[in-house]
Amino acid sequence: MAKNRAPRAGKDFVTETITSFVVDKETGHYRKITRDAVRERKENKMNRGKEIIAEEMYHLSNSSDYDEKFGFEDFEGNEVIVYLKELPPMQNES
């Protein structure tokens, strides 16, 4: 049987971290962007913080050697996972 719970009085806040990657147009490598957000669950309102753009650059990798990964669903409904490996510091500047 389902448990009936009364909602708590007042607002219900949760902090989330949003992570995304963008392609650097000059080098073709990827750059990580993070942002903290505070969501109010009852009204589903979100206040987003300032974007933090990482200095580190990433390149495409495979599932056996990666530092970061993210997934999405393509147009046909298949899950796609992208694996990224951080470039060494010397190659970040090129």
N, C-alpha and C positions, 0 to 999 in steps of 0.2 A: 504494500500500500504506500501511497505517496505521503510524504510528510508535509503538513501544512505549516508554513512559517509566516509569521507576520513581518512585514517589512519594517526595517528600523526607521525611526524618525530622523529627519534631517538628511543631509546630502551624503552620498557614498562616493568618495574619491578613490581613484586608483592611478598610480603612476606607471607609465609605459615608456619603453625606449623604442623608437622607430629607427630602423637601419635601412639604408638604401645604397646603391652603387650607381655612379654615373661614369660614362666614358669620357676621358680627357680627349678633346678634339685634336690637340697638338701631337700627342704620343700614341693614342689609340689604346692606352691602358685604362684601368678602372680606378676610381677614387671612391673611398668610403665616406658616407655622410650619415651622421647620427643626430638624433634630436629627441629630447625628453618631452613627454606630453602628459598632461594631467586630464583624466577623463572623469566626468561626473556620471556615474552609471545609471541613475534613475532617469535623467533627462537626456542622456547620451550626448552631452556637450563636451567639447574637447578644447583645451588651451594648449597650444603648441609652444615649445620653447625655441630658443635660438638654434640654428643649424650649426653643427660642428663638422667642418670639412677636414678630413685627415690629410696629412702630408704624404703618407705612405701611398705607393702605387701598387696595383695588383695586376696580374695577367691571368689569362685562362689556363686552367690546369685540369687534372683528372681526379677521379675519386680516391686514388691511392696516395696523392701528394697534394694537399691543399691546406690553406690557413682559414679561409672563410668559404661559406657556401650559402646560397639562397635558392629558393624554389618558387615556381609559379606554375600556373595551369595554362596550356596553350589553347588555341581556338578549337581544337578537337576534343578538349577535355583531358588531355594527357598531362601528367605531372612532369615538369622539366626541372632538373637541378643543375645549377651552374656552380662550378668549383673554381675558386680563385686562389692564387698563390702570391704572397707578398714579394715584390721585387727587392733585391739587395739594395742597400742605401746608395751605392754608386750609380745604379741604374735609375733611381728615383729622380735624379736631377736631369736626366737626358730627355 
